[in-house]
């Protein structure tokens, strides 16, 4: 499985093309729209979420509610495009000096791709960079992840996400809560936390950051239950599934770190408190008494829940701008301000869930016969039975 995204933040639309889905898998626009709606929610979001009401159009690869096995094209229109047609239009401008039309950006914002991207591609107008490097692109990454989530759910893999930290305020996750309970709590929380004791404190921290013209980051956690054991590989570094998950998380805008299981805490514990003892049950087969390694050993799934955390830095667009340098005049200036969120961690949890879902689904498609969905599902069930009796 693979996908490609295209589109700019204020362009006419965002597009993604998905390849590798089995034929005969149920998929409708509602499956995707539910996830797009989740991405737009969350305390601390900016004005853009009031403008865009993201919905998907399935343009190819699906007929009468089922996948065809051919590439699936998904489109999300940008409602704000009508205000940017001259600024972001494809046709040449008659007056190339009309900066009021071009909305030229010559002042790179610290923490963004502006300056590096301009140097790489030779753009004197950094709007050419920031329009594509914008987190708006994650809209169609969530759309791709929604299709992957549908595939996972149909073969008994369920996934959810929640926020475990915002601005240094840490949530406590009750280990007795089921995945469905975690999902319900996070969906009902403005900051997508499962710990109601810190919800108001997190919201207060977001309000204070906004009042100060600042931004704050945090940590999100994704958990997936039902993955069969032995998915991934120990044979080659680039086929290790945990490595693919790590790359997927860090590829999200503003994400700077990733942990699997107890993650960096493993460096501070003895081996007896890190590794998961193996047990066997006639009904369940092999299982681990704990899940400190987050569902992975040797780059492969163990059958235990997959647990992945991502660290999101504060959004770098600030309303009390940091200093920068104008690339035309080389004079110091306060960095330009684009519309922004004071905290996007709750929404970023949904994006993290989407990219994890994609990698898990992709690994299953790689490993099992996936031309026809019915054969794919049957093969996974046979593998589960084999692993139980091994």
C-alpha positions as CSV (number, residue, x, y, z in Angstrom):
1,X,0.0,0.0,0.0
2,X,1.1,3.5,-0.7
3,X,-0.4,7.0,-1.1
4,X,0.5,10.3,-2.5
5,X,-0.9,13.7,-1.4
6,X,-1.1,16.9,-3.4
7,X,-2.5,20.4,-2.8
8,X,-1.7,23.7,-1.0
9,X,-3.2,25.1,2.1
10,X,-5.1,27.8,0.3
11,X,-5.3,26.1,-3.1
12,X,-8.6,24.8,-4.6
13,X,-8.4,21.3,-3.1
14,X,-6.4,18.6,-1.4
15,X,-6.0,15.3,-3.1
16,X,-4.7,11.8,-2.2
17,X,-4.4,8.7,-4.3
18,X,-4.4,5.4,-2.4
19,X,-3.0,2.2,-3.9
20,X,-3.0,-1.4,-2.7
21,X,-6.5,-1.8,-1.1
22,X,-8.0,-5.3,-1.7
23,X,-11.0,-5.4,-4.0
24,X,-14.4,-5.9,-2.4
25,X,-13.7,-4.0,0.8
26,X,-16.7,-1.9,1.9
27,X,-15.9,1.8,1.9
28,X,-18.2,4.9,1.7
29,X,-17.6,8.6,2.1
30,X,-19.1,8.6,5.6
31,X,-16.2,6.3,6.8
32,X,-13.8,9.1,5.9
33,X,-15.9,12.1,6.8
34,X,-16.2,10.9,10.4
35,X,-12.4,11.0,10.7
36,X,-12.1,14.4,9.0
37,X,-14.6,15.8,11.5
38,X,-12.6,14.4,14.4
39,X,-9.4,16.1,13.1
40,X,-11.1,19.5,13.0
41,X,-12.1,19.4,16.7
42,X,-10.1,20.1,19.8
43,X,-9.6,23.0,22.2
44,X,-7.1,25.5,21.0
45,X,-7.9,25.3,17.3
46,X,-7.6,28.5,15.2
47,X,-10.0,30.3,12.9
48,X,-9.3,28.1,9.9
49,X,-11.4,25.3,11.4
50,X,-14.4,27.7,11.4
51,X,-13.9,28.3,7.7
52,X,-13.3,24.7,6.5
53,X,-15.9,22.0,6.9
54,X,-13.9,19.1,5.5
55,X,-15.8,16.5,3.6
56,X,-14.4,14.0,1.0
57,X,-15.4,13.1,-2.5
58,X,-14.4,9.6,-3.6
59,X,-13.4,10.2,-7.3
60,X,-12.3,6.7,-8.3
61,X,-11.5,3.2,-7.0
62,X,-14.9,2.6,-5.3
63,X,-18.1,1.4,-7.0
64,X,-21.4,0.9,-5.2
65,X,-19.8,1.1,-1.8
66,X,-16.9,-1.4,-2.5
67,X,-13.3,-1.0,-3.5
68,X,-12.3,-2.2,-7.0
69,X,-8.7,-2.9,-6.3
70,X,-7.7,0.0,-8.5
71,X,-6.3,3.3,-7.1
72,X,-8.7,5.2,-4.9
73,X,-8.7,9.0,-5.5
74,X,-10.0,11.2,-2.6
75,X,-10.6,15.0,-2.8
76,X,-11.2,17.5,-0.1
77,X,-12.2,21.0,-1.4
78,X,-10.8,24.1,0.4
79,X,-13.7,26.5,1.1
80,X,-11.3,29.3,1.7
81,X,-10.0,29.0,-2.0
82,X,-12.6,31.6,-3.1
83,X,-10.7,34.3,-1.2
84,X,-7.3,33.2,-2.6
85,X,-8.0,32.7,-6.3
86,X,-5.7,35.6,-7.4
87,X,-3.1,34.8,-4.7
88,X,-2.9,31.1,-5.4
89,X,-4.1,30.8,-8.9
90,X,-2.3,28.7,-11.5
91,X,-2.3,31.3,-14.4
92,X,0.5,33.9,-14.7
93,X,-0.1,37.3,-13.1
94,X,-0.4,40.1,-15.5
95,X,1.3,42.4,-13.1
96,X,4.1,40.4,-11.5
97,X,5.0,43.3,-9.2
98,X,1.6,43.3,-7.6
99,X,2.6,42.2,-4.1
100,X,-0.8,43.0,-2.8
101,X,-2.2,40.3,-5.1
102,X,0.7,37.8,-4.6
103,X,0.8,38.2,-0.8
104,X,4.6,37.7,-1.1
105,X,6.4,36.3,1.9
106,X,10.0,37.3,2.3
107,X,10.3,36.9,6.1
108,X,10.9,33.3,7.1
109,X,9.2,32.2,10.4
110,X,11.4,30.4,12.9
111,X,10.5,26.7,13.3
112,X,8.8,26.5,9.9
113,X,10.0,25.1,6.6
114,X,10.1,28.6,5.0
115,X,13.8,29.4,4.8
116,X,15.1,25.9,4.2
117,X,12.5,25.2,1.6
118,X,13.2,28.5,-0.2
119,X,16.9,27.8,-0.3
120,X,16.3,24.3,-1.5
121,X,13.9,25.2,-4.4
122,X,15.1,28.8,-5.1
123,X,11.9,30.5,-4.1
124,X,12.2,34.2,-3.4
125,X,8.5,34.2,-2.4
126,X,8.3,31.8,0.5
127,X,4.5,31.4,0.1
128,X,5.5,28.8,-2.4
129,X,6.9,26.8,0.6
130,X,4.6,27.5,3.4
131,X,1.4,26.7,1.4
132,X,2.6,23.1,1.0
133,X,4.5,22.6,4.3
134,X,1.3,23.7,6.1
135,X,-0.3,21.1,8.4
136,X,-3.4,21.5,6.3
137,X,-1.9,18.7,4.2
138,X,-2.7,16.3,7.1
139,X,-6.4,16.6,6.1
140,X,-5.9,14.0,3.3
141,X,-3.4,12.0,5.4
142,X,-6.3,11.5,7.8
143,X,-8.5,10.6,4.8
144,X,-6.0,8.0,3.8
145,X,-5.8,6.8,7.4
146,X,-9.6,6.6,7.6
147,X,-9.6,4.1,4.7
148,X,-6.9,2.1,6.5
149,X,-8.9,2.1,9.7
150,X,-11.9,0.7,7.8
151,X,-9.7,-2.2,6.6
152,X,-8.4,-2.8,10.1
153,X,-11.8,-2.8,11.7
154,X,-13.0,-5.4,9.2
155,X,-10.2,-7.8,10.2
156,X,-10.6,-7.3,14.0
157,X,-8.1,-4.6,14.6
158,X,-9.4,-1.5,16.5
159,X,-7.5,1.7,17.1
160,X,-7.9,4.9,19.1
161,X,-5.8,7.9,20.2
162,X,-5.8,10.3,23.1
163,X,-3.7,13.1,24.6
164,X,-1.3,12.2,27.5
165,X,0.3,15.6,28.0
166,X,-0.2,19.3,27.1
167,X,2.2,22.0,28.1
168,X,3.8,19.8,30.8
169,X,0.5,18.8,32.3
170,X,0.4,15.0,32.3
171,X,-2.6,12.8,32.2
172,X,-2.9,9.5,34.0
173,X,-4.2,6.6,31.9
174,X,-6.1,4.0,33.9
175,X,-4.7,0.6,32.7
176,X,-8.1,-1.1,33.5
177,X,-9.9,1.0,30.9
178,X,-10.9,-0.9,27.7
179,X,-10.1,0.5,24.3
180,X,-13.7,1.4,23.8
181,X,-13.7,3.2,27.2
182,X,-10.6,5.1,26.2
183,X,-12.2,6.0,22.9
184,X,-15.4,7.2,24.5
185,X,-13.5,9.4,27.1
186,X,-11.2,11.0,24.5
187,X,-14.0,11.7,22.0
188,X,-16.0,13.5,24.7
189,X,-13.1,15.6,25.9
190,X,-12.3,19.0,24.4
191,X,-8.6,18.2,24.8
192,X,-9.0,14.5,23.9
193,X,-7.7,13.3,27.3
194,X,-8.9,10.3,29.1
195,X,-8.1,11.8,32.5
196,X,-10.9,14.1,33.5
197,X,-8.8,15.3,36.5
198,X,-6.5,17.3,34.3
199,X,-8.9,18.3,31.5
200,X,-9.6,21.8,32.9
201,X,-6.0,22.4,33.8
202,X,-5.0,21.6,30.2
203,X,-7.6,23.9,28.8
204,X,-6.4,26.7,31.2
205,X,-2.8,26.2,29.9
206,X,-4.0,26.6,26.3
207,X,-6.0,29.8,27.2
208,X,-2.9,31.2,28.9
209,X,-0.7,30.5,25.9
210,X,-3.2,32.2,23.6
211,X,-3.5,35.2,25.9
212,X,0.3,35.5,25.9
213,X,0.5,35.2,22.1
214,X,2.3,31.9,22.6
215,X,1.7,28.2,21.8
216,X,2.2,24.9,23.6
217,X,2.9,21.3,22.6
218,X,2.3,17.9,24.1
219,X,2.3,14.2,23.8
220,X,-0.3,11.9,22.1
221,X,-0.7,8.2,22.4
222,X,-2.1,5.7,19.9
223,X,-3.2,2.2,20.8
224,X,-4.3,-0.6,18.5
225,X,-5.7,-3.9,19.6
226,X,-6.1,-7.1,17.6
227,X,-3.0,-7.1,15.4
228,X,-1.9,-10.7,14.7
229,X,1.5,-11.7,16.0
230,X,4.4,-11.9,13.7
231,X,3.5,-9.0,11.4
232,X,6.6,-7.1,10.3
233,X,10.1,-8.6,10.0
234,X,13.3,-9.1,11.9
235,X,15.2,-9.9,8.7
236,X,15.7,-6.4,7.1
237,X,15.9,-3.0,8.9
238,X,13.5,-1.4,6.4
239,X,10.8,-4.0,7.0
240,X,10.6,-3.7,10.8
241,X,7.1,-2.5,11.5
242,X,8.0,-0.5,14.6
243,X,10.6,1.4,12.6
244,X,7.9,2.2,10.0
245,X,5.6,3.5,12.8
246,X,8.4,5.7,14.2
247,X,9.0,7.2,10.7
248,X,5.3,7.8,10.2
249,X,4.9,9.6,13.5
250,X,7.9,11.9,13.0
251,X,6.7,12.7,9.5
252,X,3.7,14.5,11.0
253,X,4.1,18.3,11.0
254,X,5.7,19.5,14.3
255,X,6.3,16.0,15.7
256,X,9.8,15.7,17.0
257,X,10.0,12.4,18.8
258,X,8.4,8.9,19.2
259,X,8.2,6.2,21.8
260,X,6.9,2.6,21.6
261,X,5.7,1.0,24.8
262,X,7.5,2.5,27.7
263,X,10.0,4.1,25.3
264,X,12.7,6.2,26.9
265,X,11.7,5.0,30.3
266,X,13.4,1.7,29.4
267,X,16.8,3.4,29.7
268,X,16.1,4.0,33.4
269,X,14.9,0.5,34.3
270,X,16.7,-2.9,34.7
271,X,15.9,-5.5,32.1
272,X,13.7,-7.4,34.5
273,X,11.3,-4.4,34.5
274,X,11.4,-3.8,30.8
275,X,10.9,-7.1,29.0
276,X,7.6,-8.9,28.9
277,X,7.3,-12.4,30.2
278,X,5.7,-14.9,27.9
279,X,2.7,-17.1,28.9
280,X,0.3,-19.5,27.1
281,X,-3.4,-20.1,27.4
282,X,-5.4,-22.9,25.6
283,X,-8.0,-20.4,24.4
284,X,-5.7,-17.3,23.8
285,X,-2.5,-19.0,22.8
286,X,0.8,-17.1,23.5
287,X,0.6,-13.7,25.3
288,X,2.7,-11.4,27.4
289,X,2.1,-10.8,31.1
290,X,2.9,-7.1,30.6
291,X,3.2,-4.9,27.5
292,X,6.1,-2.7,28.3
293,X,7.5,-3.1,24.8
294,X,4.3,-1.8,23.2
295,X,3.3,-4.8,21.2
296,X,6.7,-5.3,19.5
297,X,9.7,-7.6,19.7
298,X,12.4,-7.8,16.9
299,X,10.5,-5.4,14.6
300,X,7.4,-7.7,14.7
301,X,4.1,-7.6,16.5
302,X,3.6,-9.8,19.5
303,X,-0.2,-9.9,19.4
304,X,-0.3,-7.5,22.4
305,X,-1.8,-4.0,21.9
306,X,0.4,-1.7,19.8
307,X,1.2,1.4,21.8
308,X,2.9,4.4,20.2
309,X,3.5,7.9,21.5
310,X,4.4,11.0,19.6
311,X,5.8,14.3,20.8
312,X,4.5,17.5,19.2
313,X,6.4,20.7,19.6
314,X,4.6,24.0,20.1
315,X,3.3,25.4,16.9
316,X,5.9,27.9,15.6
317,X,3.5,30.5,14.3
318,X,3.2,32.9,17.3
319,X,1.2,36.1,17.8
320,X,4.2,37.5,19.6
321,X,6.5,36.7,16.7
322,X,10.2,35.7,17.1
323,X,12.8,37.6,15.3
324,X,13.9,36.7,11.8
325,X,15.7,38.2,8.7
326,X,14.1,39.5,5.5
327,X,15.6,37.5,2.7
328,X,15.4,40.5,0.3
329,X,16.8,43.3,2.5
330,X,18.7,41.1,5.0
331,X,17.2,43.4,7.7
332,X,15.9,41.9,11.0
333,X,12.2,41.8,11.4
334,X,9.5,40.2,13.6
335,X,8.4,37.0,11.7
336,X,5.2,37.3,9.7
337,X,2.0,35.8,11.3
338,X,-0.2,33.4,9.4
339,X,-3.5,32.1,10.9
340,X,-2.6,29.6,13.6
341,X,-3.7,27.5,16.6
342,X,-2.4,28.1,20.1
343,X,-2.4,24.3,20.6
344,X,-3.1,21.6,18.0
345,X,-2.2,18.6,20.2
346,X,-5.8,17.2,20.4
347,X,-6.2,17.3,16.6
348,X,-2.7,15.9,16.1
349,X,-3.7,12.8,18.1
350,X,-6.2,12.1,15.3
351,X,-3.5,12.5,12.7
352,X,-1.2,10.2,14.6
353,X,-4.0,7.6,14.8
354,X,-4.4,7.9,11.0
355,X,-0.7,7.4,10.2
356,X,-0.4,4.5,12.6
357,X,-3.5,2.9,11.1
358,X,-2.0,3.2,7.6
359,X,1.2,1.5,8.6
360,X,-0.6,-1.4,10.3
361,X,-2.9,-1.9,7.4
362,X,-0.1,-1.7,4.9
363,X,1.9,-4.3,6.9
364,X,-1.1,-6.7,6.8
365,X,-1.6,-6.1,3.1
366,X,2.1,-6.8,2.5
367,X,2.1,-10.0,4.5
368,X,-1.2,-11.6,3.5
369,X,-2.9,-12.4,0.1
370,X,-4.6,-9.1,-0.6
371,X,-6.1,-9.0,-4.1
372,X,-9.5,-10.0,-2.8
373,X,-10.7,-8.7,0.6
374,X,-12.6,-11.9,1.4
375,X,-9.4,-14.0,0.8
376,X,-7.4,-11.4,2.8
377,X,-9.6,-11.6,5.8
378,X,-9.7,-15.4,5.7
379,X,-6.0,-15.7,5.5
380,X,-5.5,-13.4,8.6
381,X,-8.0,-15.5,10.6
382,X,-6.1,-18.7,9.6
383,X,-2.9,-17.1,10.7
384,X,-4.4,-16.2,14.1
385,X,-5.5,-19.8,14.5
386,X,-2.1,-21.1,13.5
387,X,-0.3,-18.8,16.0
388,X,-2.6,-19.9,18.8
389,X,-1.8,-23.6,18.1
390,X,1.9,-23.1,17.4
